Amino acid sequence: MGDIENKTEEWTGKVKETVGDATDNEDLQAEGAFDQAKAKAKQTVENAKDDLEDAARAAKDKVRSTFDR
C-alpha cells in the first residue's frame, strides 16, 4: 500500500471518528480511531523499509567504489 492509500485510509478513519463523535456512536468513533492508527502504522513500516533499502543501496555503492579503485 502506498502513501496515497495510507493517507486515504487515515482520512477515512478521521471522518468515521468525527461522525461517531457527532452522533455519539462509540463504535464508529473507535473504528475511526483504529483505522487512523492502522494507516499510520503501515506508513511507519513503509518508511522504515524505504530507509533500509536506501541504506543497503548506499552500502552496496560504497563497496563497489572501494573495489573499483
Biopython code that builds the backbone (N, CA, C, O; Angstrom):
import numpy as np
from Bio.PDB.StructureBuilder import StructureBuilder

atoms = [
    (1, "MET", "N", (0.858, -1.165, 0.000)),
    (1, "MET", "CA", (0.000, 0.000, 0.000)),
    (1, "MET", "C", (0.904, 1.226, 0.000)),
    (1, "MET", "O", (1.895, 1.262, 0.729)),
    (2, "GLY", "N", (0.582, 2.210, -0.791)),
    (2, "GLY", "CA", (1.420, 3.381, -0.906)),
    (2, "GLY", "C", (0.978, 4.520, -0.021)),
    (2, "GLY", "O", (0.024, 4.418, 0.751)),
    (3, "ASP", "N", (1.710, 5.614, -0.162)),
    (3, "ASP", "CA", (1.424, 6.803, 0.633)),
    (3, "ASP", "C", (-0.015, 7.277, 0.452)),
    (3, "ASP", "O", (-0.690, 7.628, 1.419)),
    (4, "ILE", "N", (-0.474, 7.282, -0.793)),
    (4, "ILE", "CA", (-1.828, 7.775, -1.075)),
    (4, "ILE", "C", (-2.875, 6.891, -0.407)),
    (4, "ILE", "O", (-3.832, 7.390, 0.184)),
    (5, "GLU", "N", (-2.692, 5.593, -0.503)),
    (5, "GLU", "CA", (-3.661, 4.679, 0.106)),
    (5, "GLU", "C", (-3.677, 4.828, 1.623)),
    (5, "GLU", "O", (-4.737, 4.799, 2.249)),
    (6, "ASN", "N", (-2.495, 4.987, 2.204)),
    (6, "ASN", "CA", (-2.427, 5.150, 3.661)),
    (6, "ASN", "C", (-3.084, 6.448, 4.097)),
    (6, "ASN", "O", (-3.815, 6.470, 5.087)),
    (7, "LYS", "N", (-2.833, 7.527, 3.372)),
    (7, "LYS", "CA", (-3.457, 8.804, 3.717)),
    (7, "LYS", "C", (-4.974, 8.724, 3.547)),
    (7, "LYS", "O", (-5.724, 9.281, 4.349)),
    (8, "THR", "N", (-5.420, 8.029, 2.499)),
    (8, "THR", "CA", (-6.861, 7.863, 2.286)),
    (8, "THR", "C", (-7.482, 7.107, 3.445)),
    (8, "THR", "O", (-8.538, 7.488, 3.951)),
    (9, "GLU", "N", (-6.825, 6.032, 3.865)),
    (9, "GLU", "CA", (-7.327, 5.249, 4.992)),
    (9, "GLU", "C", (-7.320, 6.083, 6.281)),
    (9, "GLU", "O", (-8.245, 5.997, 7.090)),
    (10, "GLU", "N", (-6.276, 6.882, 6.459)),
    (10, "GLU", "CA", (-6.196, 7.729, 7.647)),
    (10, "GLU", "C", (-7.326, 8.763, 7.662)),
    (10, "GLU", "O", (-7.969, 8.965, 8.692)),
    (11, "TRP", "N", (-7.566, 9.415, 6.523)),
    (11, "TRP", "CA", (-8.632, 10.420, 6.446)),
    (11, "TRP", "C", (-10.014, 9.798, 6.577)),
    (11, "TRP", "O", (-10.909, 10.383, 7.186)),
    (12, "THR", "N", (-10.186, 8.615, 6.008)),
    (12, "THR", "CA", (-11.459, 7.910, 6.151)),
    (12, "THR", "C", (-11.714, 7.618, 7.629)),
    (12, "THR", "O", (-12.834, 7.765, 8.119)),
    (13, "GLY", "N", (-10.668, 7.205, 8.324)),
    (13, "GLY", "CA", (-10.786, 6.967, 9.760)),
    (13, "GLY", "C", (-11.143, 8.225, 10.518)),
    (13, "GLY", "O", (-11.940, 8.191, 11.456)),
    (14, "LYS", "N", (-10.548, 9.341, 10.109)),
    (14, "LYS", "CA", (-10.851, 10.616, 10.768)),
    (14, "LYS", "C", (-12.319, 10.995, 10.556)),
    (14, "LYS", "O", (-12.982, 11.475, 11.475)),
    (15, "VAL", "N", (-12.819, 10.774, 9.334)),
    (15, "VAL", "CA", (-14.233, 11.070, 9.049)),
    (15, "VAL", "C", (-15.130, 10.183, 9.907)),
    (15, "VAL", "O", (-16.096, 10.661, 10.500)),
    (16, "LYS", "N", (-14.810, 8.895, 9.971)),
    (16, "LYS", "CA", (-15.613, 7.985, 10.792)),
    (16, "LYS", "C", (-15.621, 8.435, 12.252)),
    (16, "LYS", "O", (-16.664, 8.457, 12.905)),
    (17, "GLU", "N", (-14.456, 8.787, 12.739)),
    (17, "GLU", "CA", (-14.368, 9.208, 14.137)),
    (17, "GLU", "C", (-15.180, 10.486, 14.369)),
    (17, "GLU", "O", (-15.887, 10.603, 15.370)),
    (18, "THR", "N", (-15.078, 11.432, 13.450)),
    (18, "THR", "CA", (-15.814, 12.692, 13.571)),
    (18, "THR", "C", (-17.323, 12.462, 13.523)),
    (18, "THR", "O", (-18.072, 13.039, 14.312)),
    (19, "VAL", "N", (-17.760, 11.617, 12.592)),
    (19, "VAL", "CA", (-19.189, 11.295, 12.511)),
    (19, "VAL", "C", (-19.632, 10.573, 13.783)),
    (19, "VAL", "O", (-20.717, 10.825, 14.306)),
    (20, "GLY", "N", (-18.782, 9.676, 14.270)),
    (20, "GLY", "CA", (-19.089, 8.980, 15.519)),
    (20, "GLY", "C", (-19.210, 9.945, 16.688)),
    (20, "GLY", "O", (-20.086, 9.794, 17.540)),
    (21, "ASP", "N", (-18.315, 10.949, 16.726)),
    (21, "ASP", "CA", (-18.404, 11.978, 17.774)),
    (21, "ASP", "C", (-19.723, 12.748, 17.669)),
    (21, "ASP", "O", (-20.403, 12.989, 18.667)),
    (22, "ALA", "N", (-20.063, 13.124, 16.443)),
    (22, "ALA", "CA", (-21.260, 13.942, 16.233)),
    (22, "ALA", "C", (-22.549, 13.189, 16.548)),
    (22, "ALA", "O", (-23.547, 13.793, 16.941)),
    (23, "THR", "N", (-22.525, 11.874, 16.375)),
    (23, "THR", "CA", (-23.737, 11.077, 16.575)),
    (23, "THR", "C", (-23.694, 10.268, 17.870)),
    (23, "THR", "O", (-24.587, 9.462, 18.130)),
    (24, "ASP", "N", (-22.673, 10.478, 18.671)),
    (24, "ASP", "CA", (-22.468, 9.703, 19.910)),
    (24, "ASP", "C", (-22.428, 8.200, 19.650)),
    (24, "ASP", "O", (-22.892, 7.406, 20.468)),
    (25, "ASN", "N", (-21.871, 7.821, 18.507)),
    (25, "ASN", "CA", (-21.735, 6.414, 18.146)),
    (25, "ASN", "C", (-20.324, 5.963, 18.526)),
    (25, "ASN", "O", (-19.370, 6.190, 17.782)),
    (26, "GLU", "N", (-20.202, 5.326, 19.684)),
    (26, "GLU", "CA", (-18.890, 4.927, 20.190)),
    (26, "GLU", "C", (-18.210, 3.890, 19.302)),
    (26, "GLU", "O", (-16.985, 3.884, 19.180)),
    (27, "ASP", "N", (-19.002, 3.008, 18.679)),
    (27, "ASP", "CA", (-18.422, 2.005, 17.787)),
    (27, "ASP", "C", (-17.762, 2.669, 16.576)),
    (27, "ASP", "O", (-16.661, 2.288, 16.178)),
    (28, "LEU", "N", (-18.428, 3.646, 16.003)),
    (28, "LEU", "CA", (-17.886, 4.357, 14.847)),
    (28, "LEU", "C", (-16.668, 5.199, 15.252)),
    (28, "LEU", "O", (-15.706, 5.313, 14.492)),
    (29, "GLN", "N", (-16.719, 5.776, 16.436)),
    (29, "GLN", "CA", (-15.565, 6.524, 16.943)),
    (29, "GLN", "C", (-14.352, 5.600, 17.048)),
    (29, "GLN", "O", (-13.257, 5.934, 16.595)),
    (30, "ALA", "N", (-14.567, 4.452, 17.645)),
    (30, "ALA", "CA", (-13.471, 3.501, 17.841)),
    (30, "ALA", "C", (-12.956, 2.970, 16.507)),
    (30, "ALA", "O", (-11.747, 2.843, 16.312)),
    (31, "GLU", "N", (-13.863, 2.663, 15.598)),
    (31, "GLU", "CA", (-13.464, 2.171, 14.281)),
    (31, "GLU", "C", (-12.619, 3.220, 13.554)),
    (31, "GLU", "O", (-11.611, 2.890, 12.929)),
    (32, "GLY", "N", (-13.034, 4.466, 13.641)),
    (32, "GLY", "CA", (-12.282, 5.547, 13.008)),
    (32, "GLY", "C", (-10.898, 5.706, 13.609)),
    (32, "GLY", "O", (-9.915, 5.860, 12.883)),
    (33, "ALA", "N", (-10.818, 5.669, 14.920)),
    (33, "ALA", "CA", (-9.525, 5.783, 15.596)),
    (33, "ALA", "C", (-8.622, 4.616, 15.223)),
    (33, "ALA", "O", (-7.423, 4.797, 15.009)),
    (34, "PHE", "N", (-9.196, 3.422, 15.144)),
    (34, "PHE", "CA", (-8.424, 2.234, 14.760)),
    (34, "PHE", "C", (-7.916, 2.363, 13.334)),
    (34, "PHE", "O", (-6.752, 2.066, 13.065)),
    (35, "ASP", "N", (-8.767, 2.801, 12.418)),
    (35, "ASP", "CA", (-8.355, 2.970, 11.019)),
    (35, "ASP", "C", (-7.189, 3.955, 10.909)),
    (35, "ASP", "O", (-6.247, 3.733, 10.148)),
    (36, "GLN", "N", (-7.264, 5.036, 11.671)),
    (36, "GLN", "CA", (-6.186, 6.022, 11.646)),
    (36, "GLN", "C", (-4.879, 5.432, 12.169)),
    (36, "GLN", "O", (-3.821, 5.628, 11.572)),
    (37, "ALA", "N", (-4.955, 4.727, 13.262)),
    (37, "ALA", "CA", (-3.757, 4.128, 13.855)),
    (37, "ALA", "C", (-3.154, 3.082, 12.919)),
    (37, "ALA", "O", (-1.936, 2.992, 12.770)),
    (38, "LYS", "N", (-4.020, 2.303, 12.298)),
    (38, "LYS", "CA", (-3.552, 1.268, 11.369)),
    (38, "LYS", "C", (-2.833, 1.901, 10.173)),
    (38, "LYS", "O", (-1.773, 1.428, 9.761)),
    (39, "ALA", "N", (-3.405, 2.957, 9.626)),
    (39, "ALA", "CA", (-2.795, 3.637, 8.477)),
    (39, "ALA", "C", (-1.445, 4.232, 8.861)),
    (39, "ALA", "O", (-0.486, 4.142, 8.094)),
    (40, "LYS", "N", (-1.365, 4.837, 10.035)),
    (40, "LYS", "CA", (-0.098, 5.418, 10.483)),
    (40, "LYS", "C", (0.955, 4.341, 10.710)),
    (40, "LYS", "O", (2.128, 4.544, 10.397)),
    (41, "ALA", "N", (0.547, 3.201, 11.250)),
    (41, "ALA", "CA", (1.487, 2.102, 11.465)),
    (41, "ALA", "C", (2.006, 1.564, 10.129)),
    (41, "ALA", "O", (3.198, 1.297, 9.983)),
    (42, "LYS", "N", (1.109, 1.409, 9.163)),
    (42, "LYS", "CA", (1.530, 0.946, 7.841)),
    (42, "LYS", "C", (2.527, 1.914, 7.226)),
    (42, "LYS", "O", (3.520, 1.491, 6.633)),
    (43, "GLN", "N", (2.271, 3.208, 7.363)),
    (43, "GLN", "CA", (3.166, 4.204, 6.792)),
    (43, "GLN", "C", (4.525, 4.162, 7.481)),
    (43, "GLN", "O", (5.556, 4.315, 6.826)),
    (44, "THR", "N", (4.537, 3.957, 8.785)),
    (44, "THR", "CA", (5.793, 3.850, 9.523)),
    (44, "THR", "C", (6.607, 2.664, 9.036)),
    (44, "THR", "O", (7.821, 2.775, 8.861)),
    (45, "VAL", "N", (5.955, 1.530, 8.817)),
    (45, "VAL", "CA", (6.644, 0.339, 8.316)),
    (45, "VAL", "C", (7.179, 0.590, 6.911)),
    (45, "VAL", "O", (8.314, 0.221, 6.607)),
    (46, "GLU", "N", (6.386, 1.206, 6.064)),
    (46, "GLU", "CA", (6.842, 1.503, 4.705)),
    (46, "GLU", "C", (8.034, 2.457, 4.714)),
    (46, "GLU", "O", (8.976, 2.287, 3.940)),
    (47, "ASN", "N", (7.992, 3.450, 5.584)),
    (47, "ASN", "CA", (9.117, 4.385, 5.683)),
    (47, "ASN", "C", (10.381, 3.674, 6.151)),
    (47, "ASN", "O", (11.466, 3.928, 5.628)),
    (48, "ALA", "N", (10.247, 2.789, 7.128)),
    (48, "ALA", "CA", (11.396, 2.028, 7.624)),
    (48, "ALA", "C", (11.957, 1.135, 6.519)),
    (48, "ALA", "O", (13.174, 1.026, 6.366)),
    (49, "LYS", "N", (11.091, 0.508, 5.765)),
    (49, "LYS", "CA", (11.521, -0.345, 4.649)),
    (49, "LYS", "C", (12.287, 0.479, 3.621)),
    (49, "LYS", "O", (13.338, 0.058, 3.139)),
    (50, "ASP", "N", (11.757, 1.654, 3.286)),
    (50, "ASP", "CA", (12.435, 2.532, 2.331)),
    (50, "ASP", "C", (13.803, 2.953, 2.861)),
    (50, "ASP", "O", (14.778, 2.981, 2.109)),
    (51, "ASP", "N", (13.879, 3.277, 4.139)),
    (51, "ASP", "CA", (15.152, 3.681, 4.737)),
    (51, "ASP", "C", (16.170, 2.540, 4.682)),
    (51, "ASP", "O", (17.344, 2.765, 4.388)),
    (52, "LEU", "N", (15.718, 1.319, 4.966)),
    (52, "LEU", "CA", (16.621, 0.167, 4.911)),
    (52, "LEU", "C", (17.109, -0.085, 3.490)),
    (52, "LEU", "O", (18.284, -0.382, 3.274)),
    (53, "GLU", "N", (16.207, 0.034, 2.525)),
    (53, "GLU", "CA", (16.605, -0.147, 1.130)),
    (53, "GLU", "C", (17.622, 0.899, 0.707)),
    (53, "GLU", "O", (18.582, 0.586, 0.004)),
    (54, "ASP", "N", (17.416, 2.143, 1.131)),
    (54, "ASP", "CA", (18.362, 3.223, 0.823)),
    (54, "ASP", "C", (19.726, 2.944, 1.454)),
    (54, "ASP", "O", (20.759, 3.141, 0.815)),
    (55, "ALA", "N", (19.729, 2.493, 2.692)),
    (55, "ALA", "CA", (20.984, 2.196, 3.381)),
    (55, "ALA", "C", (21.710, 1.034, 2.709)),
    (55, "ALA", "O", (22.931, 1.065, 2.556)),
    (56, "ALA", "N", (20.965, 0.018, 2.313)),
    (56, "ALA", "CA", (21.576, -1.133, 1.635)),
    (56, "ALA", "C", (22.166, -0.703, 0.299)),
    (56, "ALA", "O", (23.260, -1.131, -0.068)),
    (57, "ARG", "N", (21.449, 0.132, -0.418)),
    (57, "ARG", "CA", (21.938, 0.626, -1.713)),
    (57, "ARG", "C", (23.206, 1.448, -1.524)),
    (57, "ARG", "O", (24.151, 1.313, -2.300)),
    (58, "ALA", "N", (23.237, 2.290, -0.512)),
    (58, "ALA", "CA", (24.410, 3.120, -0.237)),
    (58, "ALA", "C", (25.610, 2.257, 0.138)),
    (58, "ALA", "O", (26.729, 2.518, -0.303)),
    (59, "ALA", "N", (25.376, 1.236, 0.949)),
    (59, "ALA", "CA", (26.458, 0.332, 1.340)),
    (59, "ALA", "C", (26.999, -0.422, 0.122)),
    (59, "ALA", "O", (28.209, -0.591, -0.032)),
    (60, "LYS", "N", (26.093, -0.866, -0.728)),
    (60, "LYS", "CA", (26.498, -1.584, -1.939)),
    (60, "LYS", "C", (27.338, -0.677, -2.836)),
    (60, "LYS", "O", (28.359, -1.106, -3.375)),
    (61, "ASP", "N", (26.912, 0.568, -2.994)),
    (61, "ASP", "CA", (27.661, 1.522, -3.806)),
    (61, "ASP", "C", (29.038, 1.799, -3.212)),
    (61, "ASP", "O", (30.020, 1.935, -3.941)),
    (62, "LYS", "N", (29.104, 1.881, -1.902)),
    (62, "LYS", "CA", (30.388, 2.138, -1.238)),
    (62, "LYS", "C", (31.340, 0.965, -1.449)),
    (62, "LYS", "O", (32.526, 1.168, -1.712)),
    (63, "VAL", "N", (30.836, -0.245, -1.338)),
    (63, "VAL", "CA", (31.669, -1.430, -1.556)),
    (63, "VAL", "C", (32.155, -1.458, -3.006)),
    (63, "VAL", "O", (33.329, -1.724, -3.263)),
    (64, "ARG", "N", (31.266, -1.187, -3.940)),
    (64, "ARG", "CA", (31.663, -1.162, -5.354)),
    (64, "ARG", "C", (32.741, -0.120, -5.621)),
    (64, "ARG", "O", (33.710, -0.391, -6.330)),
    (65, "SER", "N", (32.572, 1.071, -5.051)),
    (65, "SER", "CA", (33.552, 2.128, -5.300)),
    (65, "SER", "C", (34.904, 1.777, -4.686)),
    (65, "SER", "O", (35.948, 2.166, -5.210)),
    (66, "THR", "N", (34.882, 1.046, -3.583)),
    (66, "THR", "CA", (36.138, 0.630, -2.945)),
    (66, "THR", "C", (36.878, -0.346, -3.834)),
    (66, "THR", "O", (38.097, -0.250, -3.968)),
    (67, "PHE", "N", (36.173, -1.282, -4.445)),
    (67, "PHE", "CA", (36.819, -2.290, -5.288)),
    (67, "PHE", "C", (37.135, -1.780, -6.692)),
    (67, "PHE", "O", (37.938, -2.387, -7.400)),
    (68, "ASP", "N", (36.527, -0.691, -7.097)),
    (68, "ASP", "CA", (36.781, -0.144, -8.423)),
    (68, "ASP", "C", (38.039, 0.703, -8.479)),
    (68, "ASP", "O", (38.440, 1.126, -9.564)),
    (69, "ARG", "N", (38.659, 0.958, -7.369)),
    (69, "ARG", "CA", (39.859, 1.813, -7.332)),
    (69, "ARG", "C", (41.017, 1.160, -7.935)),
    (69, "ARG", "O", (42.100, 1.743, -7.983)),
]
sb = StructureBuilder()
sb.init_structure("model")
sb.init_model(0)
sb.init_chain("A")
sb.init_seg("    ")
for serial, (resi, resn, name, xyz) in enumerate(atoms, 1):
    if name == "N":
        sb.init_residue(resn, " ", resi, " ")
    sb.init_atom(name, np.array(xyz, "f"), 0.0, 1.0, " ", f" {name:<3s}", serial, name[0])
structure = sb.get_structure()
